[in-house]
Amino acid sequence: MKSNRRFFAVTLLGVALSLSPSFATPTVADLQRGAAAMSNALAKALPFNSTVGLNWSDAYIGQFVSLPPHFGFGIVGGATSINSSDVTALLKTLGYDTSSLGNTLPLPALAAEGRIGGFILPFDIGLKAGFIPQAAGEALSSAAGGLNVDYLLLGADVRYALVKGNLVLPKVSIGVGLNYMSGGVSKSVGSDQSFDFNGATITAKAPTIGIDWKTTTLDFKAQVSKSFLIFTPYLGLGAAYGMSHVGYSVKSTVLYNGTAINQTQINSINAYLQTQGIAPMDITASGISSYYDVNAWAIRAFGGLSLNMFVIRMDLTGLYNISDGSYGGTLGVRFQL
């Protein structure tokens, strides 16, 4: 349990939301520009991250209807990276000092996974699922000073063996999969957050600030592997098309120059943003939010090595996102026949 807490405590925005508030007063235009920049960055980062799991060393595990039947199950954990400059603009606008952040930030992933061999035709089917149980989430929030973290990963794939492999030839497969991932972090700030608008001040009273994301990806991949005694090296290429929904929310009583904001003032703010070529925000008397729907491809290379000890396999996998130059890695342990 303690390792899970540490693992999720370093999530991308969990780190940032735990930093000290800054004192600069940003504008509502800054807020929207930062949200748009973050959304575009995560459009490639989220599909890449959602492909963590089911990257087994064997390009094809064999038939289920055989002796012995071929199947396996285990767990995998790891992280992919994102350029910190792509998200710091929004974080600064939301009131946090990001000077201590490095050039990259981690997007963690954790899942249970299983795979079963096919029948008649040379294919196999994989399933994965990862989430934070309620008790673990409450413990994490307490350990992280009130930071709330949500995480869900679901996925499945089917791989077809073009070459089954033998003593000389490697295994070669192609596959297609579907992944869904959602997540977010939020924290009660405890102090008022203010934003300038044409000489006026928009204030969120002691808000809860959150950043949320979800993505659905259609994933295509090809893989080659070859076993040598107790080792199985493997290489693959993948292309994931992600349909992502990303944004922020500031839940609070919203004031305009010290009084409750009204619809005329909301219309004025959004009209100004549109004249600046900036997407309008959703504003009510109880909060501010903005969400973007962004679709993008994430082309990746992956590969690594497994250590095979009887029916136990340990996979170490490296990931590289060709689309934006980010990278990642995973470690998995599984039972496999």
C-alpha positions in Angstrom: 0.0 0.0 0.0 2.8 2.4 0.9 4.4 1.9 -2.5 1.1 2.6 -4.3 0.8 5.9 -2.3 4.3 7.0 -3.4 3.6 5.9 -6.9 0.5 8.0 -7.4 1.8 10.9 -5.3 4.1 11.8 -8.1 1.4 12.1 -10.8 1.8 14.9 -13.2 -0.4 17.5 -11.6 -0.2 16.1 -8.1 3.3 17.4 -7.9 2.3 20.8 -9.3 -0.8 21.3 -7.1 1.3 20.7 -4.0 3.5 23.6 -4.7 3.5 27.0 -2.9 1.1 29.7 -4.3 2.6 32.5 -6.4 1.7 36.1 -6.0 1.3 37.3 -9.6 -2.3 38.2 -10.6 -3.0 36.6 -14.0 -5.8 37.4 -16.4 -8.7 35.3 -17.5 -7.1 35.3 -21.0 -4.0 33.7 -19.4 -6.2 31.1 -17.9 -7.7 30.1 -21.2 -4.4 30.2 -23.1 -2.8 27.9 -20.6 -5.8 25.5 -20.7 -5.6 25.3 -24.5 -1.8 24.7 -24.4 -2.2 21.9 -21.8 -5.0 20.3 -23.8 -2.9 20.2 -27.0 0.0 18.7 -25.1 -2.1 16.0 -23.4 -3.7 15.1 -26.7 -0.6 13.2 -27.6 0.5 12.3 -24.1 -2.7 10.6 -23.0 -3.0 8.2 -25.9 0.6 7.3 -25.4 0.1 6.7 -21.7 -3.0 4.6 -22.2 -1.0 2.0 -24.1 0.9 1.0 -21.0 0.1 -2.6 -20.3 -0.4 -5.7 -22.6 3.0 -5.1 -24.2 4.1 -8.7 -23.4 7.5 -9.9 -24.5 6.0 -12.8 -26.6 4.5 -11.5 -29.8 2.1 -14.4 -29.6 1.5 -16.7 -26.6 0.0 -19.7 -28.5 -3.3 -21.6 -28.4 -5.5 -21.9 -25.4 -6.8 -25.2 -26.7 -3.6 -27.1 -26.3 -1.5 -29.0 -23.8 -0.7 -27.0 -21.8 -3.2 -24.3 -22.4 -1.6 -20.9 -23.1 -2.6 -18.0 -20.9 -1.2 -15.6 -18.3 -2.0 -12.9 -15.8 0.0 -10.3 -13.8 0.5 -6.7 -13.0 2.4 -3.9 -14.7 3.4 -0.4 -13.6 5.3 2.5 -15.1 5.1 6.0 -16.4 5.4 8.1 -19.5 6.7 11.7 -19.7 5.3 15.0 -20.7 7.2 18.3 -21.3 6.6 20.5 -18.2 6.6 23.7 -20.3 3.4 22.4 -21.9 1.5 22.6 -18.6 3.2 25.2 -16.5 1.4 28.1 -18.1 -1.9 26.9 -16.7 -0.5 25.9 -13.4 1.0 29.4 -12.9 -2.3 31.0 -13.8 -4.0 28.8 -11.3 -1.7 30.3 -8.7 1.2 27.9 -8.2 5.0 28.4 -8.3 6.4 26.0 -10.9 10.1 27.1 -10.7 11.1 23.8 -9.0 9.7 21.6 -11.8 12.1 19.8 -14.1 11.9 19.7 -17.9 9.6 16.6 -17.8 6.8 15.4 -15.6 5.6 11.8 -15.1 2.2 10.4 -16.0 2.1 7.2 -14.1 0.1 4.1 -15.1 -0.7 0.9 -13.2 -2.8 -2.1 -14.2 -3.6 -5.8 -13.8 -3.4 -7.6 -17.1 -4.3 -11.0 -18.5 -4.0 -12.7 -21.8 -5.5 -15.9 -23.2 -4.5 -17.9 -26.3 -6.9 -18.3 -29.2 -8.3 -21.5 -30.8 -8.1 -22.8 -34.4 -6.6 -19.5 -35.7 -3.3 -18.2 -34.3 -4.5 -15.3 -32.2 -4.5 -14.2 -28.6 -6.7 -11.8 -26.6 -5.6 -9.4 -23.8 -7.4 -7.5 -21.1 -6.1 -4.9 -18.6 -7.7 -2.8 -15.8 -6.3 -0.3 -13.3 -7.9 2.0 -10.8 -7.4 3.4 -7.3 -9.7 1.7 -4.7 -11.6 4.1 -2.5 -9.7 3.1 0.7 -6.3 3.6 -1.1 -7.6 6.9 -2.5 -8.5 8.2 1.0 -5.2 7.1 2.4 -3.4 8.8 -0.5 -5.3 12.0 0.0 -4.4 12.0 3.7 -0.7 11.3 2.9 -0.6 14.0 0.2 -2.1 16.8 2.3 -5.6 16.7 0.9 -4.7 16.1 -2.7 -7.4 14.0 -4.4 -6.3 11.7 -7.2 -8.6 9.8 -9.6 -7.3 7.1 -12.0 -9.0 4.5 -14.2 -7.5 2.5 -17.1 -9.4 -0.2 -19.1 -8.2 -1.9 -22.3 -8.3 -4.9 -24.5 -6.5 -6.1 -27.6 -6.4 -8.9 -30.1 -3.2 -10.0 -31.8 -2.9 -12.3 -34.8 0.4 -14.2 -35.5 1.8 -13.7 -39.0 4.7 -16.0 -38.0 4.2 -18.5 -35.1 8.0 -18.8 -34.5 10.2 -21.9 -34.2 13.8 -22.7 -33.4 14.9 -20.4 -36.2 12.2 -17.9 -37.0 10.9 -15.2 -34.5 7.3 -14.7 -33.6 5.7 -11.8 -35.5 2.2 -10.5 -34.8 -0.1 -7.6 -35.7 -2.8 -6.4 -33.3 -5.6 -3.9 -32.6 -6.8 -2.7 -29.3 -9.2 -0.3 -27.6 -8.2 1.7 -24.4 -10.1 4.0 -22.1 -8.3 6.1 -19.5 -9.6 8.8 -17.2 -8.0 10.7 -14.3 -7.6 13.9 -12.5 -6.2 15.7 -9.5 -7.9 18.3 -7.3 -7.1 20.1 -4.1 -8.7 22.8 -1.9 -6.5 25.8 -2.0 -7.7 27.4 1.1 -7.1 31.0 0.0 -8.8 33.3 -2.5 -7.6 33.2 -6.2 -8.0 36.3 -8.3 -7.9 37.0 -12.0 -7.8 40.3 -13.8 -10.3 41.3 -16.5 -10.1 44.7 -18.2 -9.6 46.5 -14.9 -12.0 44.3 -12.9 -11.1 41.5 -10.6 -12.7 38.1 -10.7 -12.2 36.2 -7.5 -12.7 32.6 -6.6 -13.2 32.3 -2.8 -11.0 29.6 -1.3 -11.6 27.3 -4.3 -11.1 23.6 -5.0 -8.9 23.5 -8.1 -8.9 20.4 -10.3 -7.5 19.3 -13.6 -9.2 16.3 -15.3 -8.7 14.3 -18.4 -10.1 11.3 -20.2 -9.2 9.6 -23.5 -10.4 6.8 -25.7 -7.8 5.3 -28.0 -7.9 2.9 -30.9 -4.5 1.3 -31.0 -2.7 -0.6 -33.8 0.6 -2.4 -33.3 3.1 -4.8 -34.8 5.6 -6.8 -32.8 8.5 -9.3 -33.2 10.0 -11.4 -30.5 12.5 -14.3 -30.2 13.3 -16.4 -27.1 16.9 -17.4 -26.2 17.1 -19.7 -23.2 15.7 -17.6 -20.3 15.5 -14.3 -22.2 13.0 -13.0 -24.7 13.9 -9.7 -26.4 11.2 -7.9 -28.4 10.5 -4.9 -30.5 7.3 -3.2 -31.7 5.7 -0.2 -33.4 2.3 1.2 -32.5 -0.1 3.9 -33.6 -2.8 5.1 -31.2 -5.5 7.5 -32.3 -6.8 9.3 -29.2 -10.0 11.1 -28.7 -9.3 13.2 -25.5 -11.3 15.5 -23.3 -9.1 17.7 -21.1 -9.7 20.7 -18.9 -9.7 22.4 -15.5 -12.3 23.4 -12.9 -12.3 26.1 -10.2 -15.1 25.2 -7.8 -15.9 28.2 -5.6 -18.1 31.2 -5.0 -17.2 33.5 -7.9 -17.1 37.3 -7.3 -16.8 40.2 -9.8 -15.3 43.2 -8.1 -16.4 41.8 -4.7 -20.0 40.9 -5.5 -21.6 37.8 -6.9 -21.0 37.6 -10.7 -24.0 37.9 -12.9 -24.9 36.8 -16.4 -24.2 40.2 -18.0 -20.6 40.1 -16.6 -20.2 36.5 -17.7 -21.3 37.5 -21.2 -18.8 40.4 -21.2 -15.9 38.1 -20.3 -16.6 35.6 -22.9 -17.3 38.2 -25.6 -13.9 39.7 -24.9 -12.2 36.3 -25.0 -13.7 35.6 -28.4 -12.5 38.9 -29.8 -9.0 37.8 -28.8 -9.4 34.4 -30.6 -9.6 32.6 -27.3 -12.2 30.0 -26.5 -14.8 31.1 -23.9 -14.9 29.7 -20.4 -17.8 28.2 -18.6 -18.6 30.6 -15.7 -21.3 30.4 -13.0 -21.7 31.9 -9.6 -20.3 28.6 -8.2 -17.3 28.1 -10.4 -15.2 28.4 -13.5 -14.2 25.6 -15.9 -13.1 25.0 -19.4 -12.8 21.7 -21.3 -11.4 20.9 -24.7 -12.0 18.0 -27.1 -8.8 17.2 -28.9 -8.0 14.3 -31.2 -4.5 13.2 -32.2 -2.3 10.3 -33.2 0.5 9.0 -30.9 3.1 7.0 -32.9 5.3 5.0 -30.7 8.2 2.4 -30.6 8.4 -0.1 -27.8 10.7 -2.9 -26.9 12.6 -4.6 -24.1 13.5 -7.9 -22.5 11.8 -10.5 -20.4 13.4 -12.8 -17.9 11.7 -16.2 -18.0 11.8 -18.3 -14.8 9.7 -21.4 -15.3 6.1 -20.0 -15.3 7.1 -16.5 -14.0 8.1 -13.7 -16.4 9.5 -10.3 -15.6 9.2 -7.7 -18.5 11.1 -4.5 -18.7 9.8 -2.3 -21.5 11.0 1.0 -22.9 8.5 3.3 -24.8 9.2 6.2 -27.1 6.5 8.5 -28.5 7.7 9.4 -32.0 4.9 12.1 -32.2 6.3 14.4 -29.6 9.6 13.0 -28.4 8.4 11.8 -25.0 9.3 8.5 -23.5 8.4 6.0 -20.8 9.0 2.7 -19.2 7.2 -0.2 -17.5 8.0 -3.2 -15.3 5.7 -6.1 -15.3 5.5 -9.4 -13.5 3.2 -12.3 -14.6 2.4 -15.9 -14.5 2.4 -17.4 -18.0 1.9 -20.9 -19.5 
